[in-house]
Amino acid sequence: MKRPRILLLVPAADGSNWYPWLAAKLDAVKCKVVLRCTTTPLAALRDECDGDTVQSRSRDVVL
């Protein structure tokens, strides 16, 4: 079975280590994780996620 690809959008002002911790846990179960700050242009995120549509609302964390 193909493992899911997970996109974590990280708030720019959040200095906690919660997001890298979660990314490491997901990587341990072989889920590809793309970890990006929410200030990254959505077009760049789309390109990295193989053209999948990326939608977000400001200040949301998308799992």
C-alpha positions as CSV (number, residue, x, y, z in Angstrom):
1,M,0.0,0.0,0.0
2,K,1.3,3.4,-0.9
3,R,2.1,5.6,2.1
4,P,0.5,9.1,2.2
5,R,2.3,12.3,1.7
6,I,1.7,14.8,4.5
7,L,2.1,18.5,4.3
8,L,2.7,20.4,7.5
9,L,2.2,24.2,7.2
10,V,4.1,25.8,10.1
11,P,3.1,29.2,11.4
12,A,6.1,31.6,10.8
13,A,6.2,32.9,14.4
14,D,6.0,29.5,16.1
15,G,9.4,28.7,17.6
16,S,8.3,25.5,19.3
17,N,9.7,22.1,18.4
18,W,6.3,20.5,18.1
19,Y,6.3,20.5,14.3
20,P,9.7,18.9,13.8
21,W,8.8,16.3,16.4
22,L,5.6,15.4,14.5
23,A,7.5,15.3,11.2
24,A,10.0,12.9,12.7
25,K,7.3,10.6,14.0
26,L,5.5,10.5,10.6
27,D,8.8,9.8,8.9
28,A,9.4,6.9,11.3
29,V,6.3,5.2,9.9
30,K,7.4,5.9,6.3
31,C,5.1,8.9,5.6
32,K,6.7,11.4,3.3
33,V,6.5,14.8,5.1
34,V,6.9,18.2,3.5
35,L,7.5,20.7,6.3
36,R,7.1,24.3,5.2
37,C,6.5,27.7,6.8
38,T,3.2,29.3,5.9
39,T,5.0,32.2,4.3
40,T,6.2,29.8,1.5
41,P,4.3,30.6,-1.7
42,L,1.5,28.0,-2.3
43,A,2.8,27.6,-5.9
44,A,6.1,26.3,-4.5
45,L,4.3,23.9,-2.2
46,R,2.2,22.6,-5.1
47,D,5.3,22.0,-7.1
48,E,6.9,20.0,-4.3
49,C,3.7,17.9,-3.7
50,D,3.6,16.7,-7.3
51,G,1.0,19.2,-8.5
52,D,-1.5,18.3,-5.8
53,T,-3.8,21.2,-5.0
54,V,-2.9,22.9,-1.7
55,Q,-5.5,24.9,0.1
56,S,-5.0,26.6,3.4
57,R,-6.4,29.3,5.7
58,S,-4.0,31.6,7.4
59,R,-2.7,30.3,10.8
60,D,-4.1,26.8,10.2
61,V,-2.0,23.7,10.5
62,V,-2.9,21.3,7.8
63,L,-2.4,17.6,8.4
